[in-house]
Amino acid sequence: MQQEPYGYQYHRLFRGMPNYRWWKPLVFAFLAVTFGFTLQVAVTGLAMAPFIAAGDVSSILSIESRIMALDTQDPFAIALAFLSLAVWIPAIMLAAWAIGIKPVGRIWSVKFRMRWDLLFSTFGWAALVFAVTQLLIIAVQVMLSPGGPAFGPDAVSGFQWNLAITTLVLALVLVPFQAAAEELMFRGAMMQVLGSWIKNPIIPILLPSLLFAGAHLYDVWGMLQVGLMGVTCAWLTWRTGGLEAAISLHVINNLGVFLILTTGVTGSTKQVSETGGAWIGLLMQVIMLALYAAIVVRKFDAKRREEAKAAALVGALS
């Protein structure tokens, strides 16, 4: 695992804040939640303003169910759902600034900033691993149910390509912020708040991952998949000293899922709570996460060794 110059691992970075006190992480958490929900209300209010002005009561009352459904044939609800999560990035950063966490970039990594090179390199590996495992899922499902029911846009009642394209564009623009916000919340803020009191990384890794899984309204199989992804993201965050690898995996996973839903290739454009082919999905999730984690750690360690050799060479020449 990587440590910052003061010797703290990622989940312990709050201990290095100026004038640390045991209660400061609690105040930070309270402020982050307050700012987050305030911004969510503001975004929702602005989005609903035209319906309120028009007296469109039905649209106002239906918005919650539309957001929960996450139907990719409903671009408005998709955009509002993504934005209401993305606002947690400024909320958490503002809370860190308000409580005196300096620099606020310590929430991103042990380098006190986003390590863009690590983010972009892991992004490519996440995309490759996700594509391979999805192809494996399709192959297994075809073998297990040859001549099964027809899927695709034609199987979706009222499917409209203009809505699908609009949603896809929105996903490409907003999902990176939505995924980064969830990582900042569950693998960043929560891990560091717990880590400020608990030195062993096990609880800061596991507890936020359980909460992350519980925040998704899936069946047991689906929650297991989300929980495993949460644990993997948390472990990689601790192991690499930052959120970059977790953000890459989360972004690619969400973009892949919404690409599948948007095109209607599975016969549905909505997110559902029931996980079809449960054991297949869980098995492929395990394979995907294991492959991704192994690749990231191997590449990360190799780069650190190169940096150490370069630093030693510079030191010898100076």
C-alpha positions as CSV (number, residue, x, y, z in Angstrom):
1,M,0.0,0.0,0.0
2,Q,1.2,3.5,-0.7
3,Q,1.7,6.1,2.0
4,E,1.9,9.8,2.0
5,P,5.1,11.6,3.1
6,Y,3.8,11.8,6.7
7,G,3.6,8.0,6.8
8,Y,-0.2,7.6,6.8
9,Q,-2.0,5.1,4.6
10,Y,-4.9,6.3,2.5
11,H,-7.7,5.4,5.0
12,R,-5.7,7.3,7.7
13,L,-5.1,10.5,5.9
14,F,-7.4,12.5,8.1
15,R,-5.0,12.0,10.9
16,G,-2.5,14.2,9.1
17,M,-4.9,17.2,8.8
18,P,-3.8,20.4,10.6
19,N,-4.8,20.4,14.3
20,Y,-6.5,17.0,14.1
21,R,-9.0,16.2,16.8
22,W,-11.1,13.0,17.1
23,W,-14.4,14.9,16.6
24,K,-13.4,16.7,13.4
25,P,-14.3,13.7,11.2
26,L,-17.7,13.7,12.7
27,V,-18.2,17.3,11.9
28,F,-16.9,16.7,8.4
29,A,-19.4,13.9,7.9
30,F,-22.3,16.0,9.2
31,L,-21.4,18.9,6.9
32,A,-20.9,16.7,3.9
33,V,-24.4,15.1,4.4
34,T,-26.0,18.6,5.0
35,F,-24.3,20.1,1.9
36,G,-25.1,17.0,-0.2
37,F,-28.8,16.8,0.6
38,T,-29.1,20.6,0.2
39,L,-27.6,20.5,-3.3
40,Q,-29.8,17.5,-4.2
41,V,-32.9,19.5,-3.2
42,A,-31.6,22.5,-5.2
43,V,-31.0,20.5,-8.3
44,T,-34.3,18.7,-8.1
45,G,-36.1,22.0,-7.5
46,L,-34.5,23.6,-10.5
47,A,-35.4,20.6,-12.7
48,M,-39.0,20.6,-11.5
49,A,-39.4,24.3,-11.8
50,P,-41.0,24.2,-15.3
51,F,-43.5,21.5,-14.1
52,I,-44.3,23.5,-11.0
53,A,-44.8,26.7,-13.0
54,A,-47.1,24.8,-15.5
55,G,-49.1,23.2,-12.6
56,D,-48.2,19.7,-14.0
57,V,-49.0,17.8,-10.8
58,S,-48.8,14.4,-12.5
59,S,-45.2,14.9,-13.6
60,I,-44.2,16.3,-10.1
61,L,-45.7,13.3,-8.3
62,S,-44.2,10.7,-10.7
63,I,-40.6,12.0,-10.7
64,E,-39.5,9.8,-7.7
65,S,-40.8,6.6,-9.3
66,R,-39.3,7.6,-12.7
67,I,-35.8,8.2,-11.1
68,M,-36.1,4.8,-9.3
69,A,-37.0,3.0,-12.5
70,L,-34.0,4.5,-14.4
71,D,-35.6,3.8,-17.7
72,T,-33.2,4.8,-20.5
73,Q,-36.2,5.8,-22.6
74,D,-36.7,8.6,-20.0
75,P,-33.7,11.0,-20.5
76,F,-35.0,13.6,-18.1
77,A,-35.2,11.1,-15.2
78,I,-31.8,9.7,-16.1
79,A,-30.2,13.2,-16.1
80,L,-31.8,14.2,-12.8
81,A,-30.7,10.9,-11.2
82,F,-27.0,11.4,-12.3
83,L,-26.9,15.0,-11.4
84,S,-28.4,14.4,-7.9
85,L,-25.5,12.1,-7.2
86,A,-22.8,14.2,-8.9
87,V,-23.5,17.1,-6.6
88,W,-21.9,15.1,-3.7
89,I,-18.5,15.9,-5.2
90,P,-18.7,19.6,-4.4
91,A,-20.6,18.8,-1.2
92,I,-17.8,16.6,0.2
93,M,-15.0,18.9,-1.0
94,L,-16.8,21.9,0.6
95,A,-17.2,20.1,3.8
96,A,-13.5,19.2,3.8
97,W,-12.5,22.8,3.3
98,A,-15.0,24.0,6.0
99,I,-13.5,21.7,8.6
100,G,-9.9,22.7,7.8
101,I,-8.8,19.6,5.9
102,K,-5.8,20.9,4.1
103,P,-5.2,20.3,1.3
104,V,-8.6,19.1,0.5
105,G,-7.1,16.9,-2.2
106,R,-6.1,14.4,0.4
107,I,-9.5,12.9,-0.1
108,W,-8.5,11.8,-3.6
109,S,-5.1,10.2,-2.9
110,V,-2.0,10.1,-0.8
111,K,-0.5,12.6,-3.3
112,F,-3.2,15.1,-2.2
113,R,-4.6,15.3,-5.8
114,M,-6.1,13.2,-8.5
115,R,-3.4,11.1,-10.1
116,W,-4.6,11.5,-13.7
117,D,-2.0,9.1,-15.2
118,L,-3.2,6.3,-12.9
119,L,-6.8,7.1,-13.7
120,F,-6.5,7.0,-17.4
121,S,-4.3,3.9,-17.5
122,T,-6.7,1.9,-15.3
123,F,-9.6,3.2,-17.3
124,G,-8.4,1.2,-20.3
125,W,-7.9,-2.0,-18.4
126,A,-11.3,-1.7,-16.8
127,A,-12.9,-1.3,-20.2
128,L,-11.0,-4.4,-21.6
129,V,-11.9,-6.6,-18.6
130,F,-15.6,-5.5,-18.6
131,A,-15.9,-6.2,-22.4
132,V,-14.4,-9.7,-22.0
133,T,-16.6,-10.7,-19.1
134,Q,-19.7,-9.4,-20.8
135,L,-18.9,-11.5,-23.9
136,L,-18.4,-14.5,-21.6
137,I,-21.8,-13.9,-20.1
138,I,-23.5,-13.7,-23.5
139,A,-21.7,-16.9,-24.6
140,V,-22.7,-18.8,-21.5
141,Q,-26.4,-17.6,-21.8
142,V,-26.5,-18.6,-25.4
143,M,-25.2,-22.1,-24.6
144,L,-27.6,-22.6,-21.7
145,S,-30.7,-21.3,-23.6
146,P,-30.3,-21.9,-27.3
147,G,-33.3,-20.7,-29.3
148,G,-34.5,-18.6,-26.3
149,P,-36.8,-15.6,-26.5
150,A,-35.9,-12.8,-28.9
151,F,-34.2,-9.8,-27.5
152,G,-33.3,-6.3,-28.8
153,P,-35.1,-3.0,-29.4
154,D,-37.9,-4.7,-31.2
155,A,-38.8,-6.5,-28.0
156,V,-39.3,-3.3,-26.1
157,S,-42.7,-1.7,-26.4
158,G,-42.6,1.9,-27.7
159,F,-38.8,1.9,-28.1
160,Q,-37.6,5.2,-29.6
161,W,-34.0,5.6,-30.9
162,N,-34.0,9.4,-30.4
163,L,-34.6,8.9,-26.7
164,A,-32.0,6.1,-26.6
165,I,-29.3,8.3,-28.2
166,T,-30.2,11.2,-26.0
167,T,-29.8,9.0,-22.9
168,L,-26.5,7.6,-24.2
169,V,-25.1,11.1,-24.7
170,L,-26.2,12.0,-21.2
171,A,-24.6,8.9,-19.7
172,L,-21.3,9.5,-21.5
173,V,-21.2,13.1,-20.1
174,L,-22.6,12.5,-16.6
175,V,-21.7,9.0,-15.5
176,P,-18.0,9.9,-14.9
177,F,-19.2,12.5,-12.3
178,Q,-21.9,10.2,-10.8
179,A,-19.4,7.3,-10.4
180,A,-16.7,9.6,-9.1
181,A,-19.1,11.0,-6.6
182,E,-20.1,7.6,-5.3
183,E,-16.4,6.6,-4.9
184,L,-15.7,9.9,-3.2
185,M,-18.5,9.2,-0.8
186,F,-18.1,5.4,0.0
187,R,-14.4,4.8,-0.7
188,G,-13.2,8.3,0.1
189,A,-15.0,10.1,2.8
190,M,-16.4,7.1,4.7
191,M,-13.1,5.2,4.6
192,Q,-11.1,8.2,5.9
193,V,-13.7,9.1,8.6
194,L,-13.5,5.5,9.9
195,G,-9.8,5.3,9.3
196,S,-9.2,8.4,11.5
197,W,-10.2,6.3,14.5
198,I,-9.4,2.7,13.3
199,K,-5.9,1.9,12.2
200,N,-6.7,-1.6,10.8
201,P,-8.1,-1.1,7.2
202,I,-10.5,-4.1,7.4
203,I,-13.5,-2.2,8.9
204,P,-12.9,1.0,6.8
205,I,-12.9,-1.3,3.7
206,L,-15.9,-3.6,4.6
207,L,-18.4,-1.3,6.3
208,P,-18.7,1.3,3.5
209,S,-18.9,-1.6,1.0
210,L,-21.9,-3.0,2.9
211,L,-23.6,0.4,2.9
212,F,-22.8,0.8,-0.8
213,A,-24.5,-2.6,-1.5
214,G,-27.5,-1.7,0.6
215,A,-28.0,1.5,-1.3
216,H,-28.8,-0.5,-4.4
217,L,-32.3,-1.9,-4.6
218,Y,-31.4,-5.3,-6.2
219,D,-32.2,-8.8,-5.2
220,V,-29.7,-10.8,-3.1
221,W,-27.7,-11.8,-6.1
222,G,-27.5,-8.3,-7.4
223,M,-26.5,-6.9,-4.0
224,L,-23.7,-9.6,-3.7
225,Q,-22.3,-8.4,-7.1
226,V,-22.4,-4.7,-5.9
227,G,-21.0,-5.6,-2.6
228,L,-18.1,-7.5,-4.2
229,M,-17.4,-4.6,-6.4
230,G,-17.5,-2.2,-3.4
231,V,-15.0,-4.4,-1.5
232,T,-12.7,-4.6,-4.5
233,C,-12.8,-0.8,-5.1
234,A,-12.2,-0.2,-1.4
235,W,-9.2,-2.6,-1.3
236,L,-7.7,-1.1,-4.5
237,T,-8.1,2.4,-3.0
238,W,-6.2,1.3,0.1
239,R,-3.7,-0.7,-1.9
240,T,-2.9,2.1,-4.4
241,G,-3.4,5.0,-2.0
242,G,-6.2,6.7,-3.9
243,L,-9.5,6.6,-5.7
244,E,-8.3,6.4,-9.3
245,A,-8.6,2.7,-9.9
246,A,-11.9,2.5,-8.2
247,I,-13.3,5.4,-10.2
248,S,-12.2,3.8,-13.5
249,L,-13.9,0.5,-12.7
250,H,-17.1,2.2,-11.5
251,V,-17.3,4.5,-14.6
252,I,-16.7,1.6,-17.0
253,N,-19.2,-0.6,-15.2
254,N,-21.9,2.0,-15.2
255,L,-21.3,3.1,-18.8
256,G,-21.4,-0.6,-19.9
257,V,-24.6,-1.3,-18.0
258,F,-26.3,1.9,-19.4
259,L,-25.1,1.1,-22.9
260,I,-26.7,-2.3,-22.7
261,L,-29.9,-0.8,-21.3
262,T,-30.0,2.1,-23.7
263,T,-29.8,-0.2,-26.8
264,G,-32.5,-2.5,-25.4
265,V,-30.5,-5.6,-26.4
266,T,-31.7,-7.5,-23.4
267,G,-35.3,-6.8,-24.1
268,S,-35.6,-4.1,-21.5
269,T,-34.5,-0.5,-21.1
270,K,-35.1,-0.3,-17.4
271,Q,-32.9,-1.1,-14.4
272,V,-34.6,-4.0,-12.6
273,S,-34.2,-5.3,-9.0
274,E,-34.2,-9.0,-10.1
275,T,-31.0,-10.4,-11.4
276,G,-31.5,-12.8,-14.3
277,G,-29.0,-15.6,-14.6
278,A,-27.9,-14.9,-11.0
279,W,-25.1,-17.4,-10.7
280,I,-23.7,-16.5,-14.1
281,G,-23.6,-12.8,-13.3
282,L,-22.0,-13.4,-9.9
283,L,-19.4,-15.7,-11.3
284,M,-18.5,-13.3,-14.1
285,Q,-18.4,-10.4,-11.6
286,V,-15.8,-12.4,-9.5
287,I,-13.8,-13.1,-12.6
288,M,-13.9,-9.4,-13.8
289,L,-13.0,-8.0,-10.3
290,A,-10.2,-10.5,-9.8
291,L,-8.7,-9.8,-13.2
292,Y,-8.9,-6.1,-12.9
293,A,-7.4,-6.0,-9.4
294,A,-4.5,-8.3,-10.4
295,I,-3.8,-6.1,-13.5
296,V,-4.0,-2.8,-11.5
297,V,-1.7,-4.0,-8.7
298,R,0.8,-5.5,-11.1
299,K,1.0,-2.3,-13.2
300,F,1.0,-0.1,-10.1
301,D,3.8,-1.9,-8.4
302,A,5.8,-2.0,-11.6
303,K,5.5,1.8,-12.0
304,R,6.5,2.4,-8.3
305,R,9.6,0.3,-8.8
306,E,10.5,2.3,-11.9
307,E,10.0,5.6,-10.0
308,A,12.1,4.3,-7.1
309,K,14.9,3.4,-9.5
310,A,14.7,6.8,-11.2
311,A,14.8,8.5,-7.8
312,A,17.8,6.5,-6.7
313,L,19.6,7.3,-9.9
314,V,19.0,11.0,-9.5
315,G,20.1,10.8,-5.9
316,A,23.3,9.0,-6.9
317,L,24.1,11.6,-9.6
318,S,23.4,14.6,-7.4
